[in-house]
Amino acid sequence: MSAALLETSLPLPLARRGKVRDIYDLGDSFLFVATDRISAFDVVLSPGIPDKGRILNQISVFWFGHFAGIENHLLETEFDQFPLEVRAHPELRGRSVIVRKCSVIPIECVARGYLIGSGWKEYQQSGTVCGIKLQRGLKMASKLREPIFTPATKEETGHDENISFERMSKIVGAELAAQLRDLTLMIYGRAADYAASRGIIIADTKFEFGLHKGRVVWIDEALTPDSSRFWPADQYAAGSNPPSFDKQFVRDWLESTGWDKNPPAPELPPEVVANTREKYIAAYRQLTGNEP
């Protein structure tokens, strides 16, 4: 297992260092670098997951290509076509892309097809998920009659806040809110159908969008195990928390420690790191039929 790439240092202006991604300014575009950092409950964990950034970057590229008819931010994905100053850093091969600069819409666009996580906790208390009333008698991990759209604010620090569609409409405007809702549910529905054909359930996922020359553009990452819950279809049963291909494995371990979700987080043990890496690899292999 190779060492985790936790930080990059390139002779380029650093536009932003996020929880898991380093972004460099190339002038008229950005270089996105997916590191091996991992976060949960909005806290960056230690240590990183070796090869995670490379695998997740390739999953995003796969999904963006799968939805070729939906405009996305990718400009170049082939490392050998990158600028010379980037190609001088071979450790970035496979884990970086060049993207167009967009005006980020400050909303997390979340689609939920199953009742799990914070949605399940809320449903037990009020029969709702993000304020949306659901039918009675659902169990943990029940499939919803129809996927629901549950937006959240994008917060630079702290936890994102679930908001109503009405509040989202006030933030971005009713027309754009409706467009983002419909686009989110359409992508999720088609992706869930494809994943099901590969033996994977996508329980929920979140998308980010931006504006470029007045057009809505799909940005950031696409249906990765960091932005979605992936379950093996052959092990799914309503009423229990299914095993997961994604970092839910890490979340579950953290929950078992009694951690209060404030930094610093407990250090991930070697077996959790190794198992999480294998889950990312298994997700890529099963979704694409290729080796990462």
C-alpha positions, 0 to 999 in steps of 0.5 A: 500500500502506497503512502497517503498524499495528504498535501501538495506543494506546486509552484502555482498559486494555491486558490484553496485548500479544502478538507480533501482537495487542493485547488490551484489557479492556472489563470483561466482555469483551476487545477483540482487535486484530490488528496488522500485526506478523509473527512467525516462530520466536517472534520479532517481525520488522521491518517489519510487513506492511501490512493483515495484521491486517485480512485475518487477522482477517477469515479468522478471522471467516469460519472461526468462522462456517463452524463455527457449531455449535462454540462460539467466543469471538466476541461482536461482529464488526461495528465499528459495534456496538462501544462508542463509545470503540472506534468513535472509532478507525476504524483498528480497523475490520475488524481487531478483534473483541469476545470473551468472557473465557475461561480459556485451556487451556495447550495448543496443539492441532496437527493435521498432515495432511502431512509438512513442517516440523519434522515432516519433520525429525524423521521423517528422523531417527527415522521419527516425528512428535512421537513418533508412528510413521509408515509408512516411505518417506514424502517431504517433503510426503507426505500422511499416511494419517490426520491426526495430533494433536500437542499442544504447550505454550504458552510465554509466552517462547521456543519452544513444546514438543511434548509427547506426548498422555500428557503433555497428559493429565496437564496438563489431565486425560484427559477434556479431553485426549481432547475437545480431540484429537477436536475438533481433528481434526474441525475440521481434517478439515472445514476441509481438505475445504472448503479443498480445494474452493477449491483450497487444501491445509491442510497443518497448523494449530494451535488454541487453546481455553478454558473458559467456564462449564465448556464448551470454547470455540474461542478466539484465531484460526481457520485463518489463514495465521499458524496454518496452512500453506496450499498451492495444490493445483495446485502440490502434489507430494510430494517438494518444499516446495510454494509457500505462501499463508502466512508460510512464505514469510517462514520460508523467506527467514529460513532462507536468511539463516543467521539463528540464530533468536535475536533480533534477526531480519534486517530483511525486505526490501521484496519479501518484505513485498510478496509476503507481503501478496499471499499473505495477500490471495490466501488470503482471496480464494480461501477466501472468494470475496470481496475483503478 
